[in-house]
Amino acid sequence: MILTLSGQLTEKLADTLILETGGIGYELAVTVDSWGAAKLGTAAKYYIYEHIREDAHQLYAFPDLAGRQLFVQLIGVNGVGPKSALQILNAGGPERLRQAIESGDASLLRGITGVGPKTAQRIVIDLRGKLEIEAAGLAPVADPAYQALVGLGYTPAQATQAVAAIPVNLTSDQERIKAALKSVQ
C-alpha cells in the first residue's frame, strides 16, 4: 500500500495532478484547494489513499495526514465513496466540515452533488464525536493528558480542546492531566 509519494509536479489536468517520481508519473485526484496550490516544476509530497477496484486503480492525494484521515473517515460512512468524499471536502474545506459535523449541522452536506439528505444525516451521525477539531491538524494522540481523557470516555474532540487549553508552564504529566480534566468539566 502506498502511504506517501514525493516527486516533482509535472502536469495539472482538469481535476488531477501528475507527480513524477522515479521516472513514473502518478495521476493523483486532489481537492480543489490542493490543485490550486500546486506549482508545476516544484517538489511535492502527498499522503495517498489507494482505491483499487476491478476496473480501476485510483490514487487520492492530500498535502497532510489530517486531510487523508478525514477522507478515510468519510468513505467509512455507508453510502459515501471516494468521489463523493472528495466532493464533500471540496464543498467547505476540512475545518468547516469538521465543525459542521461536530455541531450536528448537516445543511453543509445536503447541497453537495451526490449527497442526499439521508446520506448527509448519516455522515453527521456516524462521525460526530469522532473527529478532532484542531487548527494545527492532528490531535495530540501521544500526549498522556489526551490519552487519559479519551480513556475516561471523553470524545477525541473534547480531549483535543482540553489539551490545547493546558497552560504551557505545566510540564509534569500529572499536572497536565489535572488541568485537562478541569477544562472539560
Secondary structure, 3 states (H helix, E strand, C coil): CCCEEEEEEEEECCCEEEEEECCEEEEEECCHHHHHHCCCCCEEEEEEEEEECCCCEEEEEECCHHHHHHHHHHHCCCCCCHHHHHHHHHHHHHHHHHHHHHHCCCHHHHCCCCCCHHHHHHHHHHHCCCCCCCCCCCCCCCCHHHHHHHHCCCCHHHHHHHHHCCCCCCCCHHHHHHHHHHHHC
